Amino acid sequence: MGTVIDSHFLAFTALVTIGYQFLFFVVTALLKFDKVTDFADNPDFVCWDMGTSPGAFPLIQWGEDRRFDEMRNNLGRLAIFWIFQAVWVWTVSLPVTLVNASDRNPFLQVVDIIGWILWSVGFIVEGTADQQKLHFKRSSENRGRWCNVGLWKYSRHPNYFGEILLWWGIFVASTPVLKGAEWLVIIGPIFLTLLLLFISGIPLLEDSADKKFGNVDGYTIYKRRTSRNLPQEEN
């Protein structure tokens, strides 16, 4: 297997990723349309054909992606965002790419089970958090309020915690197949973690929320007491 363009499909998947990311970038830039973002920046879209991605569909129902609040009219910043996004999608999918390109088929190992447990927990957390936020935003009583129910009571961004856990689980489950330089696919979950925690995920959403709720006493208390990412009891 793996004879298309290169032995591990790396160039092929890179071209596919660049192609559809560029298409979604054009749609976003021309139409100022944010609802395609979660399809484009969610590698689940590539790996599981949209239907199993827990984070893809709620955005369509609740509207704008707050990460774009200051980018819609700045083509340069928007382009940089989508470049990071393309790198994210390609790198985080590398374990899946290499496993499917490999002819090695080792027996089931403990590390496989650990990886799929991590994936399952992450998938459930991300999907649950997104649905809780969707339900919260649908209620007219919550208009103008920040989501602080369910998992959002224990983390300001539980959906991102779930996504990070999900992709680390996939990497762990892929390790029995990896050899030599193939272990470099660990850059995928590392890049995803750094991107969500420090670059285009949480920081942009936190800035948007601060501008919207920064003068509200209840929000400042919530922010001070609630974990940024890892769900835990209030401080």
ZAGUKE-995925 format. One record per residue (C-alpha): residue in one letter; x negated, y negated, z. Coordinates in steps of 0.25 Angstrom, whole numbers, m for minus. Layout:
N
rec code a, u X, v Y, w Z
...
***
This chain:
235
rec code m, u 0, v 0, w 0
rec code g, u m4, v m15, w 0
rec code t, u m8, v m16, w m15
rec code v, u m1, v m29, w m18
rec code i, u m11, v m40, w m20
rec code d, u m19, v m35, w m8
rec code s, u m21, v m23, w 0
rec code h, u m13, v m28, w 12
rec code f, u m2, v m37, w 5
rec code l, u m9, v m49, w 12
rec code a, u m9, v m58, w m1
rec code f, u 4, v m53, w m5
rec code t, u 11, v m56, w 8
rec code a, u 4, v m70, w 8
rec code l, u 9, v m73, w m6
rec code v, u 23, v m69, w m2
rec code t, u 23, v m77, w 11
rec code i, u 17, v m90, w 4
rec code g, u 28, v m88, w m7
rec code y, u 40, v m88, w 2
rec code q, u 35, v m98, w 12
rec code f, u 32, v m108, w 1
rec code l, u 47, v m105, w m4
rec code f, u 52, v m108, w 10
rec code f, u 43, v m120, w 11
rec code v, u 49, v m126, w m2
rec code v, u 63, v m124, w 3
rec code t, u 60, v m131, w 17
rec code a, u 52, v m142, w 11
rec code l, u 63, v m146, w 0
rec code l, u 75, v m143, w 7
rec code k, u 71, v m146, w 22
rec code f, u 77, v m133, w 25
rec code d, u 72, v m126, w 37
rec code k, u 81, v m113, w 37
rec code v, u 71, v m105, w 29
rec code t, u 60, v m107, w 39
rec code d, u 63, v m95, w 48
rec code f, u 63, v m86, w 36
rec code a, u 50, v m91, w 30
rec code d, u 42, v m92, w 44
rec code n, u 47, v m79, w 49
rec code p, u 39, v m67, w 44
rec code d, u 50, v m58, w 47
rec code f, u 56, v m63, w 35
rec code v, u 45, v m57, w 27
rec code c, u 44, v m44, w 35
rec code w, u 59, v m40, w 37
rec code d, u 66, v m47, w 26
rec code m, u 73, v m58, w 34
rec code g, u 84, v m50, w 41
rec code t, u 76, v m46, w 53
rec code s, u 70, v m59, w 56
rec code p, u 75, v m64, w 69
rec code g, u 71, v m78, w 67
rec code a, u 75, v m80, w 52
rec code f, u 90, v m82, w 53
rec code p, u 93, v m91, w 65
rec code l, u 86, v m103, w 59
rec code i, u 96, v m102, w 47
rec code q, u 108, v m103, w 57
rec code w, u 102, v m114, w 66
rec code g, u 96, v m124, w 56
rec code e, u 83, v m131, w 56
rec code d, u 69, v m126, w 60
rec code r, u 64, v m136, w 70
rec code r, u 50, v m134, w 66
rec code f, u 53, v m142, w 53
rec code d, u 58, v m154, w 60
rec code e, u 46, v m163, w 57
rec code m, u 42, v m155, w 44
rec code r, u 54, v m157, w 35
rec code n, u 49, v m170, w 29
rec code n, u 34, v m167, w 30
rec code l, u 30, v m157, w 18
rec code g, u 16, v m156, w 23
rec code r, u 19, v m151, w 37
rec code l, u 30, v m142, w 31
rec code a, u 20, v m136, w 22
rec code i, u 10, v m134, w 33
rec code f, u 21, v m127, w 41
rec code w, u 25, v m118, w 30
rec code i, u 10, v m114, w 28
rec code f, u 9, v m110, w 42
rec code q, u 22, v m102, w 41
rec code a, u 17, v m95, w 28
rec code v, u 4, v m91, w 36
rec code w, u 12, v m87, w 48
rec code v, u 22, v m78, w 40
rec code w, u 10, v m71, w 32
rec code t, u 1, v m69, w 44
rec code v, u 11, v m64, w 54
rec code s, u 16, v m54, w 43
rec code l, u 2, v m48, w 41
rec code p, u 4, v m36, w 51
rec code v, u 16, v m32, w 43
rec code t, u 9, v m34, w 30
rec code l, u m3, v m25, w 33
rec code v, u 6, v m14, w 40
rec code n, u 14, v m13, w 27
rec code a, u 2, v m14, w 18
rec code s, u m6, v m3, w 26
rec code d, u m6, v 12, w 23
rec code r, u m10, v 15, w 37
rec code n, u 2, v 22, w 45
rec code p, u m2, v 25, w 59
rec code f, u 6, v 32, w 69
rec code l, u 15, v 24, w 78
rec code q, u 7, v 18, w 90
rec code v, u 10, v 11, w 103
rec code v, u 6, v m2, w 97
rec code d, u 17, v m1, w 86
rec code i, u 27, v 0, w 97
rec code i, u 22, v m12, w 105
rec code g, u 22, v m20, w 92
rec code w, u 36, v m17, w 88
rec code i, u 41, v m19, w 103
rec code l, u 34, v m33, w 102
rec code w, u 41, v m35, w 88
rec code s, u 55, v m31, w 93
rec code v, u 54, v m40, w 105
rec code g, u 49, v m51, w 97
rec code f, u 60, v m49, w 87
rec code i, u 71, v m49, w 97
rec code v, u 66, v m61, w 105
rec code e, u 65, v m69, w 92
rec code g, u 78, v m65, w 87
rec code t, u 85, v m67, w 100
rec code a, u 79, v m81, w 102
rec code d, u 83, v m85, w 88
rec code q, u 97, v m80, w 90
rec code q, u 98, v m87, w 104
rec code k, u 94, v m100, w 98
rec code l, u 103, v m99, w 87
rec code h, u 115, v m96, w 96
rec code f, u 111, v m108, w 105
rec code k, u 110, v m117, w 93
rec code r, u 124, v m113, w 88
rec code s, u 131, v m118, w 100
rec code s, u 135, v m132, w 99
rec code e, u 133, v m133, w 114
rec code n, u 118, v m132, w 112
rec code r, u 117, v m143, w 102
rec code g, u 105, v m151, w 105
rec code r, u 100, v m141, w 115
rec code w, u 87, v m132, w 115
rec code c, u 89, v m117, w 116
rec code n, u 86, v m112, w 130
rec code v, u 95, v m100, w 131
rec code g, u 91, v m85, w 130
rec code l, u 76, v m83, w 126
rec code w, u 75, v m98, w 124
rec code k, u 77, v m99, w 139
rec code y, u 63, v m92, w 141
rec code s, u 56, v m97, w 129
rec code r, u 56, v m110, w 120
rec code h, u 53, v m101, w 108
rec code p, u 57, v m87, w 111
rec code n, u 59, v m84, w 96
rec code y, u 44, v m87, w 93
rec code f, u 40, v m78, w 104
rec code g, u 48, v m67, w 98
rec code e, u 42, v m70, w 84
rec code i, u 28, v m70, w 90
rec code l, u 30, v m57, w 97
rec code l, u 37, v m50, w 85
rec code w, u 25, v m53, w 76
rec code w, u 15, v m49, w 86
rec code g, u 23, v m36, w 87
rec code i, u 21, v m33, w 73
rec code f, u 6, v m36, w 73
rec code v, u 5, v m26, w 85
rec code a, u 13, v m15, w 78
rec code s, u 4, v m17, w 65
rec code t, u m9, v m15, w 72
rec code p, u m9, v 1, w 71
rec code v, u m10, v m2, w 56
rec code l, u m21, v m13, w 56
rec code k, u m36, v m10, w 54
rec code g, u m48, v m19, w 53
rec code a, u m45, v m33, w 47
rec code e, u m30, v m30, w 47
rec code w, u m30, v m34, w 61
rec code l, u m31, v m48, w 57
rec code v, u m16, v m48, w 55
rec code i, u m15, v m52, w 69
rec code i, u m17, v m66, w 64
rec code g, u m2, v m65, w 60
rec code p, u 4, v m65, w 74
rec code i, u m7, v m74, w 80
rec code f, u m4, v m84, w 69
rec code l, u 11, v m83, w 72
rec code t, u 9, v m85, w 86
rec code l, u 0, v m97, w 85
rec code l, u 10, v m103, w 74
rec code l, u 22, v m101, w 83
rec code l, u 16, v m106, w 96
rec code f, u 7, v m117, w 91
rec code i, u 10, v m122, w 77
rec code s, u 23, v m121, w 70
rec code g, u 33, v m114, w 79
rec code i, u 34, v m118, w 93
rec code p, u 27, v m131, w 93
rec code l, u 36, v m137, w 82
rec code l, u 49, v m132, w 89
rec code e, u 44, v m138, w 102
rec code d, u 41, v m151, w 96
rec code s, u 55, v m151, w 89
rec code a, u 62, v m147, w 102
rec code d, u 54, v m158, w 110
rec code k, u 58, v m169, w 101
rec code k, u 73, v m164, w 102
rec code f, u 74, v m161, w 117
rec code g, u 61, v m167, w 123
rec code n, u 69, v m178, w 131
rec code v, u 79, v m167, w 136
rec code d, u 76, v m163, w 150
rec code g, u 82, v m150, w 149
rec code y, u 73, v m147, w 137
rec code t, u 60, v m151, w 144
rec code i, u 63, v m142, w 156
rec code y, u 66, v m131, w 146
rec code k, u 53, v m133, w 139
rec code r, u 45, v m134, w 152
rec code r, u 51, v m121, w 158
rec code t, u 52, v m112, w 146
rec code s, u 41, v m105, w 139
rec code r, u 37, v m109, w 125
rec code n, u 36, v m96, w 119
rec code l, u 35, v m83, w 128
rec code p, u 49, v m81, w 135
rec code q, u 48, v m82, w 150
rec code e, u 55, v m87, w 162
rec code e, u 57, v m102, w 163
rec code n, u 45, v m108, w 171
***
